[in-house]
Amino acid sequence: MTHEEIRKDLSAFHDRELQLWEMLEIKTHLATCPECSLEISRLRGLDALLTPLPPGTDREFAAEVMALIINIAPVVEAQPSYAGWWKVPALALVSCAVYAVCVETGLLPTCSDPLASALAAQNETQTLSSMLFGNSRGGSEQVLAMLLDGDKK
């Protein structure tokens, strides 16, 4: 067997799952190979960690844990903190103030009646066409006033 084949079979060797002739071959290889010997010692150490505890140990452990729990100082119940109670109404008040300022300064769009807007646009269009085509007596003064006023209405 080659070194790589033996490395693959080290776990099976440790668990004694190989045939006798394979076990002997790996055992002779371990005598000359420090790398494989280290791997076997690691497997044996892991096996020692995973062995079950002797019977009765779990009861002793539970008794030790319970003794430690009893010796711990009693926990004081947490009292609700009212330190920041003012933040909620203050935030609501500031939000209302910001909204009012935005509406008053025109930063937010205002709701307008679509029917009223359409009627006003139609009325302006009729007034403008009557002035331009001579159906109105005001004539150029009204056209000039409409152009200067723009959307100020």
C-alpha positions as CSV (number, residue, x, y, z in Angstrom):
1,M,0.0,0.0,0.0
2,T,1.2,3.5,-0.7
3,H,1.4,6.3,1.8
4,E,-1.8,8.0,0.5
5,E,-3.8,4.8,0.7
6,I,-2.6,4.2,4.2
7,R,-3.6,7.8,5.2
8,K,-7.1,7.2,3.8
9,D,-7.4,4.0,5.9
10,L,-6.1,5.4,9.2
11,S,-9.6,6.0,10.6
12,A,-10.6,2.5,9.7
13,F,-7.4,1.2,11.3
14,H,-8.2,3.1,14.5
15,D,-11.7,1.7,14.6
16,R,-10.3,-1.8,13.9
17,E,-12.4,-2.2,10.7
18,L,-9.7,-3.6,8.5
19,Q,-8.6,-7.1,7.8
20,L,-5.7,-8.5,9.7
21,W,-3.1,-8.2,6.9
22,E,-4.1,-4.5,6.3
23,M,-3.8,-3.8,10.1
24,L,-0.3,-5.3,10.1
25,E,0.8,-3.4,7.1
26,I,-0.4,-0.1,8.6
27,K,1.1,-0.9,11.9
28,T,4.6,-1.4,10.3
29,H,4.1,1.9,8.4
30,L,3.3,3.8,11.5
31,A,6.6,2.8,13.0
32,T,8.4,4.6,10.2
33,C,6.1,7.5,9.4
34,P,5.8,10.4,11.9
35,E,3.0,12.1,9.9
36,C,0.7,9.1,10.1
37,S,1.7,8.4,13.7
38,L,0.6,12.0,14.6
39,E,-2.7,11.4,12.8
40,I,-3.4,8.2,14.8
41,S,-2.5,10.0,18.1
42,R,-5.1,12.7,17.1
43,L,-7.7,10.1,16.4
44,R,-7.0,8.5,19.8
45,G,-7.2,11.8,21.6
46,L,-10.6,12.5,19.9
47,D,-11.8,9.1,20.9
48,A,-10.8,9.8,24.5
49,L,-12.8,13.0,24.5
50,L,-15.9,11.2,23.1
51,T,-16.0,8.3,25.6
52,P,-19.0,8.4,27.8
53,L,-18.7,9.6,31.4
54,P,-18.9,7.0,34.2
55,P,-22.3,6.4,35.6
56,G,-23.5,8.7,38.4
57,T,-21.5,11.7,37.1
58,D,-24.5,13.4,35.6
59,R,-26.3,13.5,39.0
60,E,-23.2,15.0,40.6
61,F,-23.0,17.6,37.9
62,A,-26.7,18.5,38.2
63,A,-26.3,18.9,42.0
64,E,-23.3,21.2,41.5
65,V,-25.2,23.3,39.0
66,M,-28.2,23.6,41.3
67,A,-25.9,24.6,44.2
68,L,-24.4,27.4,42.0
69,I,-27.9,28.6,41.0
70,I,-29.0,28.9,44.6
71,N,-25.9,30.8,45.5
72,I,-26.4,33.4,42.8
73,A,-27.7,36.7,44.1
74,P,-31.4,37.2,43.4
75,V,-32.1,39.1,40.3
76,V,-33.9,42.5,40.8
77,E,-36.9,42.8,38.6
78,A,-36.5,45.4,35.9
79,Q,-38.6,48.6,36.5
80,P,-40.1,50.2,33.5
81,S,-38.2,53.3,32.6
82,Y,-40.1,56.5,31.9
83,A,-37.0,58.6,31.1
84,G,-37.9,59.2,27.5
85,W,-41.7,59.5,27.8
86,W,-41.6,63.0,26.3
87,K,-40.1,61.8,23.0
88,V,-43.3,60.4,21.5
89,P,-45.5,63.4,21.9
90,A,-42.6,65.7,21.0
91,L,-42.1,63.8,17.8
92,A,-45.8,64.0,17.0
93,L,-45.9,67.8,17.6
94,V,-42.8,68.4,15.4
95,S,-44.3,66.2,12.6
96,C,-47.5,68.3,12.7
97,A,-45.5,71.5,12.7
98,V,-43.4,70.4,9.7
99,Y,-46.4,69.4,7.8
100,A,-48.2,72.7,8.4
101,V,-45.1,74.7,7.3
102,C,-44.8,72.6,4.1
103,V,-48.4,73.1,3.2
104,E,-48.3,76.8,3.9
105,T,-45.1,77.4,1.9
106,G,-46.3,75.3,-1.0
107,L,-43.8,72.6,-0.7
108,L,-46.5,70.0,-0.7
109,P,-49.0,69.9,-3.5
110,T,-52.5,71.1,-2.6
111,C,-55.6,69.3,-3.5
112,S,-57.6,71.0,-6.1
113,D,-61.0,70.2,-7.6
114,P,-60.4,68.9,-11.1
115,L,-63.7,70.2,-12.3
116,A,-63.0,73.7,-11.1
117,S,-59.6,73.6,-12.7
118,A,-61.1,72.5,-16.0
119,L,-63.7,75.2,-16.0
120,A,-61.2,77.9,-15.2
121,A,-58.9,76.7,-18.0
122,Q,-61.8,76.7,-20.4
123,N,-62.9,80.2,-19.3
124,E,-59.3,81.6,-19.8
125,T,-59.1,80.0,-23.2
126,Q,-62.4,81.5,-24.3
127,T,-61.4,84.9,-23.0
128,L,-58.0,84.8,-24.7
129,S,-59.4,83.7,-28.1
130,S,-62.1,86.4,-28.0
131,M,-59.5,89.0,-27.3
132,L,-57.1,87.8,-30.0
133,F,-59.7,87.4,-32.7
134,G,-61.5,90.7,-32.0
135,N,-64.7,89.5,-30.3
136,S,-63.9,91.6,-27.2
137,R,-63.7,95.3,-26.8
138,G,-60.8,95.3,-24.3
139,G,-58.5,93.8,-26.8
140,S,-54.8,94.3,-26.3
141,E,-55.0,95.6,-22.8
142,Q,-56.6,92.4,-21.6
143,V,-54.2,90.2,-23.5
144,L,-51.3,92.1,-22.0
145,A,-52.7,91.9,-18.5
146,M,-53.3,88.1,-18.9
147,L,-49.7,87.6,-20.1
148,L,-48.3,89.6,-17.3
149,D,-50.4,88.0,-14.6
150,G,-49.6,84.4,-15.8
151,D,-50.5,81.8,-13.2
152,K,-50.9,84.3,-10.3
153,K,-54.6,83.7,-10.1
